Amino acid sequence: VWVAHYTSLVDLPGRQRRWSVCIRLALVCCLVAALAGCTIGWPADRKSVLFLVDRSASVSPESFPSVWGKVREARQALPARDRSFLVYFAEGVSPAFSLEDDPKEAPELPPEWNDRGTDVAGALEVVLSNLEPDRGRHVVLFTDGLATGREPLPGISAVAMDGVRLDVL
């Protein structure tokens, strides 16, 4: 670009010549960026928040009302444009309950609920498949940390590598 600037056959005044070089440089930079496959990522202004609650036998049933209180408090602090869901997990994973209409009572566990294990990795796999990729994704995990199923670290790594913010309480 600089060589073309000095070998140009067109005789432009100094200011126009400088603008010409700047425009050519900008075009070359845009062309290089396009060929390199660069994209511009904008931060998501809307979020999907998933509250993942451990309902296994190792967690005391008496602790659930305080967990539900924290979930409701966090849900009420979210802007109206954000979506929020509640998912229970133990050996299996419950369907996602929407918290959009701010329920006063916690959703009930399915009648066939099996609380004999804790599969954090399985619950995190469900998270990856259910959160919308076009929104900011945030998972709040309420657990006692006792994993009786698969090793949870690969699931946590997969969630982190997929750009999901994960907070564990």
Disulfide bonds with the S-S distance in Angstrom:
none
